[in-house]
Amino acid sequence: MKDYKKQNRKTSRCEVSKKCGGCQYIDVPYEEQLTKKQRRVEGLLKGFGKVKPIIGMEQPLHYRNKVHAVFDFQKGRGIVSGIYQEKTHHVIPVEGCLLEDEKADQIIQSVRSLAKSFKIKTYDEDTGYGLLRHVLVRVGHATGQIMVVLVLGSPVFPSKKNFVSELCKLHPEITTIVINVNNRRTSMVLGDKEQVIYGKGYIEDVLCGRTFKISPKSFYQVNAVQTEILYQKAVEYAGLTGKETVVDAYCGIGTIALTAAGQAGKVIGVELNRDAVRDAVTNAKVNQVKNADFYQNDAGRFMRQLAEAEEKVDIVFMDPPRSGSTEEFMDALFCLRPSRVVYISCNPETLARDLQYLTDKKRENKGLYRVEEITPVDMFPFTDNIEVCVLLSRRK
Ligand code: SAH
């Protein structure tokens, strides 16, 4: 029996770790976490190709630049903010989190105390009454810009001017505040309607020397330090010479596309989320990248359209959500025949499934691709989530 297991049973370094369930490895020494992840990746992916040692963090705490808290009213306690207990709608009060940006946590505490003094009612999920539902804070790691999103159950926020000025007095580092209205009985945090009540309505961050605009609903990696390492690895794997036509599929706000653009002939990004595509287009302008185009579409359908149009594509980056890619997408890859595919994955299980499809010699495409190298990057210390970057090359 390992010491940490004993320790975990009695005292954990986080008092809510058991109920929260977000940090499976909170009491596991960091080196050991890395070993576990390495073994897991090897177990799932070794059969496809060489697995390099996982790239860990020097300082693995407080890396999350996106912090979410749900608000609730509890008898005897008053207004609380925290997280849902795993698989329930019961809110566990949280004062601070070892993974989250500390400034973001402080801002959430301030929103809570202001909500008390302004007598703002929290939203009741059962009745649908009340105002304050969630608070989302996003911090630009390199720029220090901070966005606060107040998710409200109704668009009517009577004391909003005073609330904003009090919150900004307490935290002058806040650069923008957005109201997001979510009046549906849903487990989704953000609703559709947004109103900017302070600042520009978005923040910027700098990654790999480029500036990125991030809107409230756009996806942005939560760990900026490791994201830079991941993208550098991805671009290195792509082996660009300056002439290639590159597709960045599932591109979010265009981070990989714009990081690679300087070393490519042209880049084409495709992404489903409208706001993210809009951010990507702005990001190309802001960084004076002229050889990048972005399209709002399902990545699979878009790739099929490229294949049908017999477009020439040399390199494909693909960074799908946890569910992985689709056969439609990969069948299009077999038609487009890029010489290299760089697959970035946040779920090694769906990655293994997709690598099987891409490399299977028994299929019609006769294993068109071969895995050259696999590099795990620890984007989510203290949790069991794993990020992996894979280079595939086309068999001659
Ligand atoms: N490469 C980006 C985003 C990766 S996250 C980055 O590193 O920041 C995965 C992205 O895929 C999200 O932005 C999500 O909105 C998008 N997405 C999800 N399903 C999609 C689909 N079917 N087609 C295109 N994009 C999709």
Residues whose N, C-alpha, C, O or C-beta is under 5 A from the ligand:
A	BS01	SAH	F219 Y220 Q221 Y250 C251 G252 T255 V270 E271 L272 N273 N297 D298 A299 D319 P320 P321
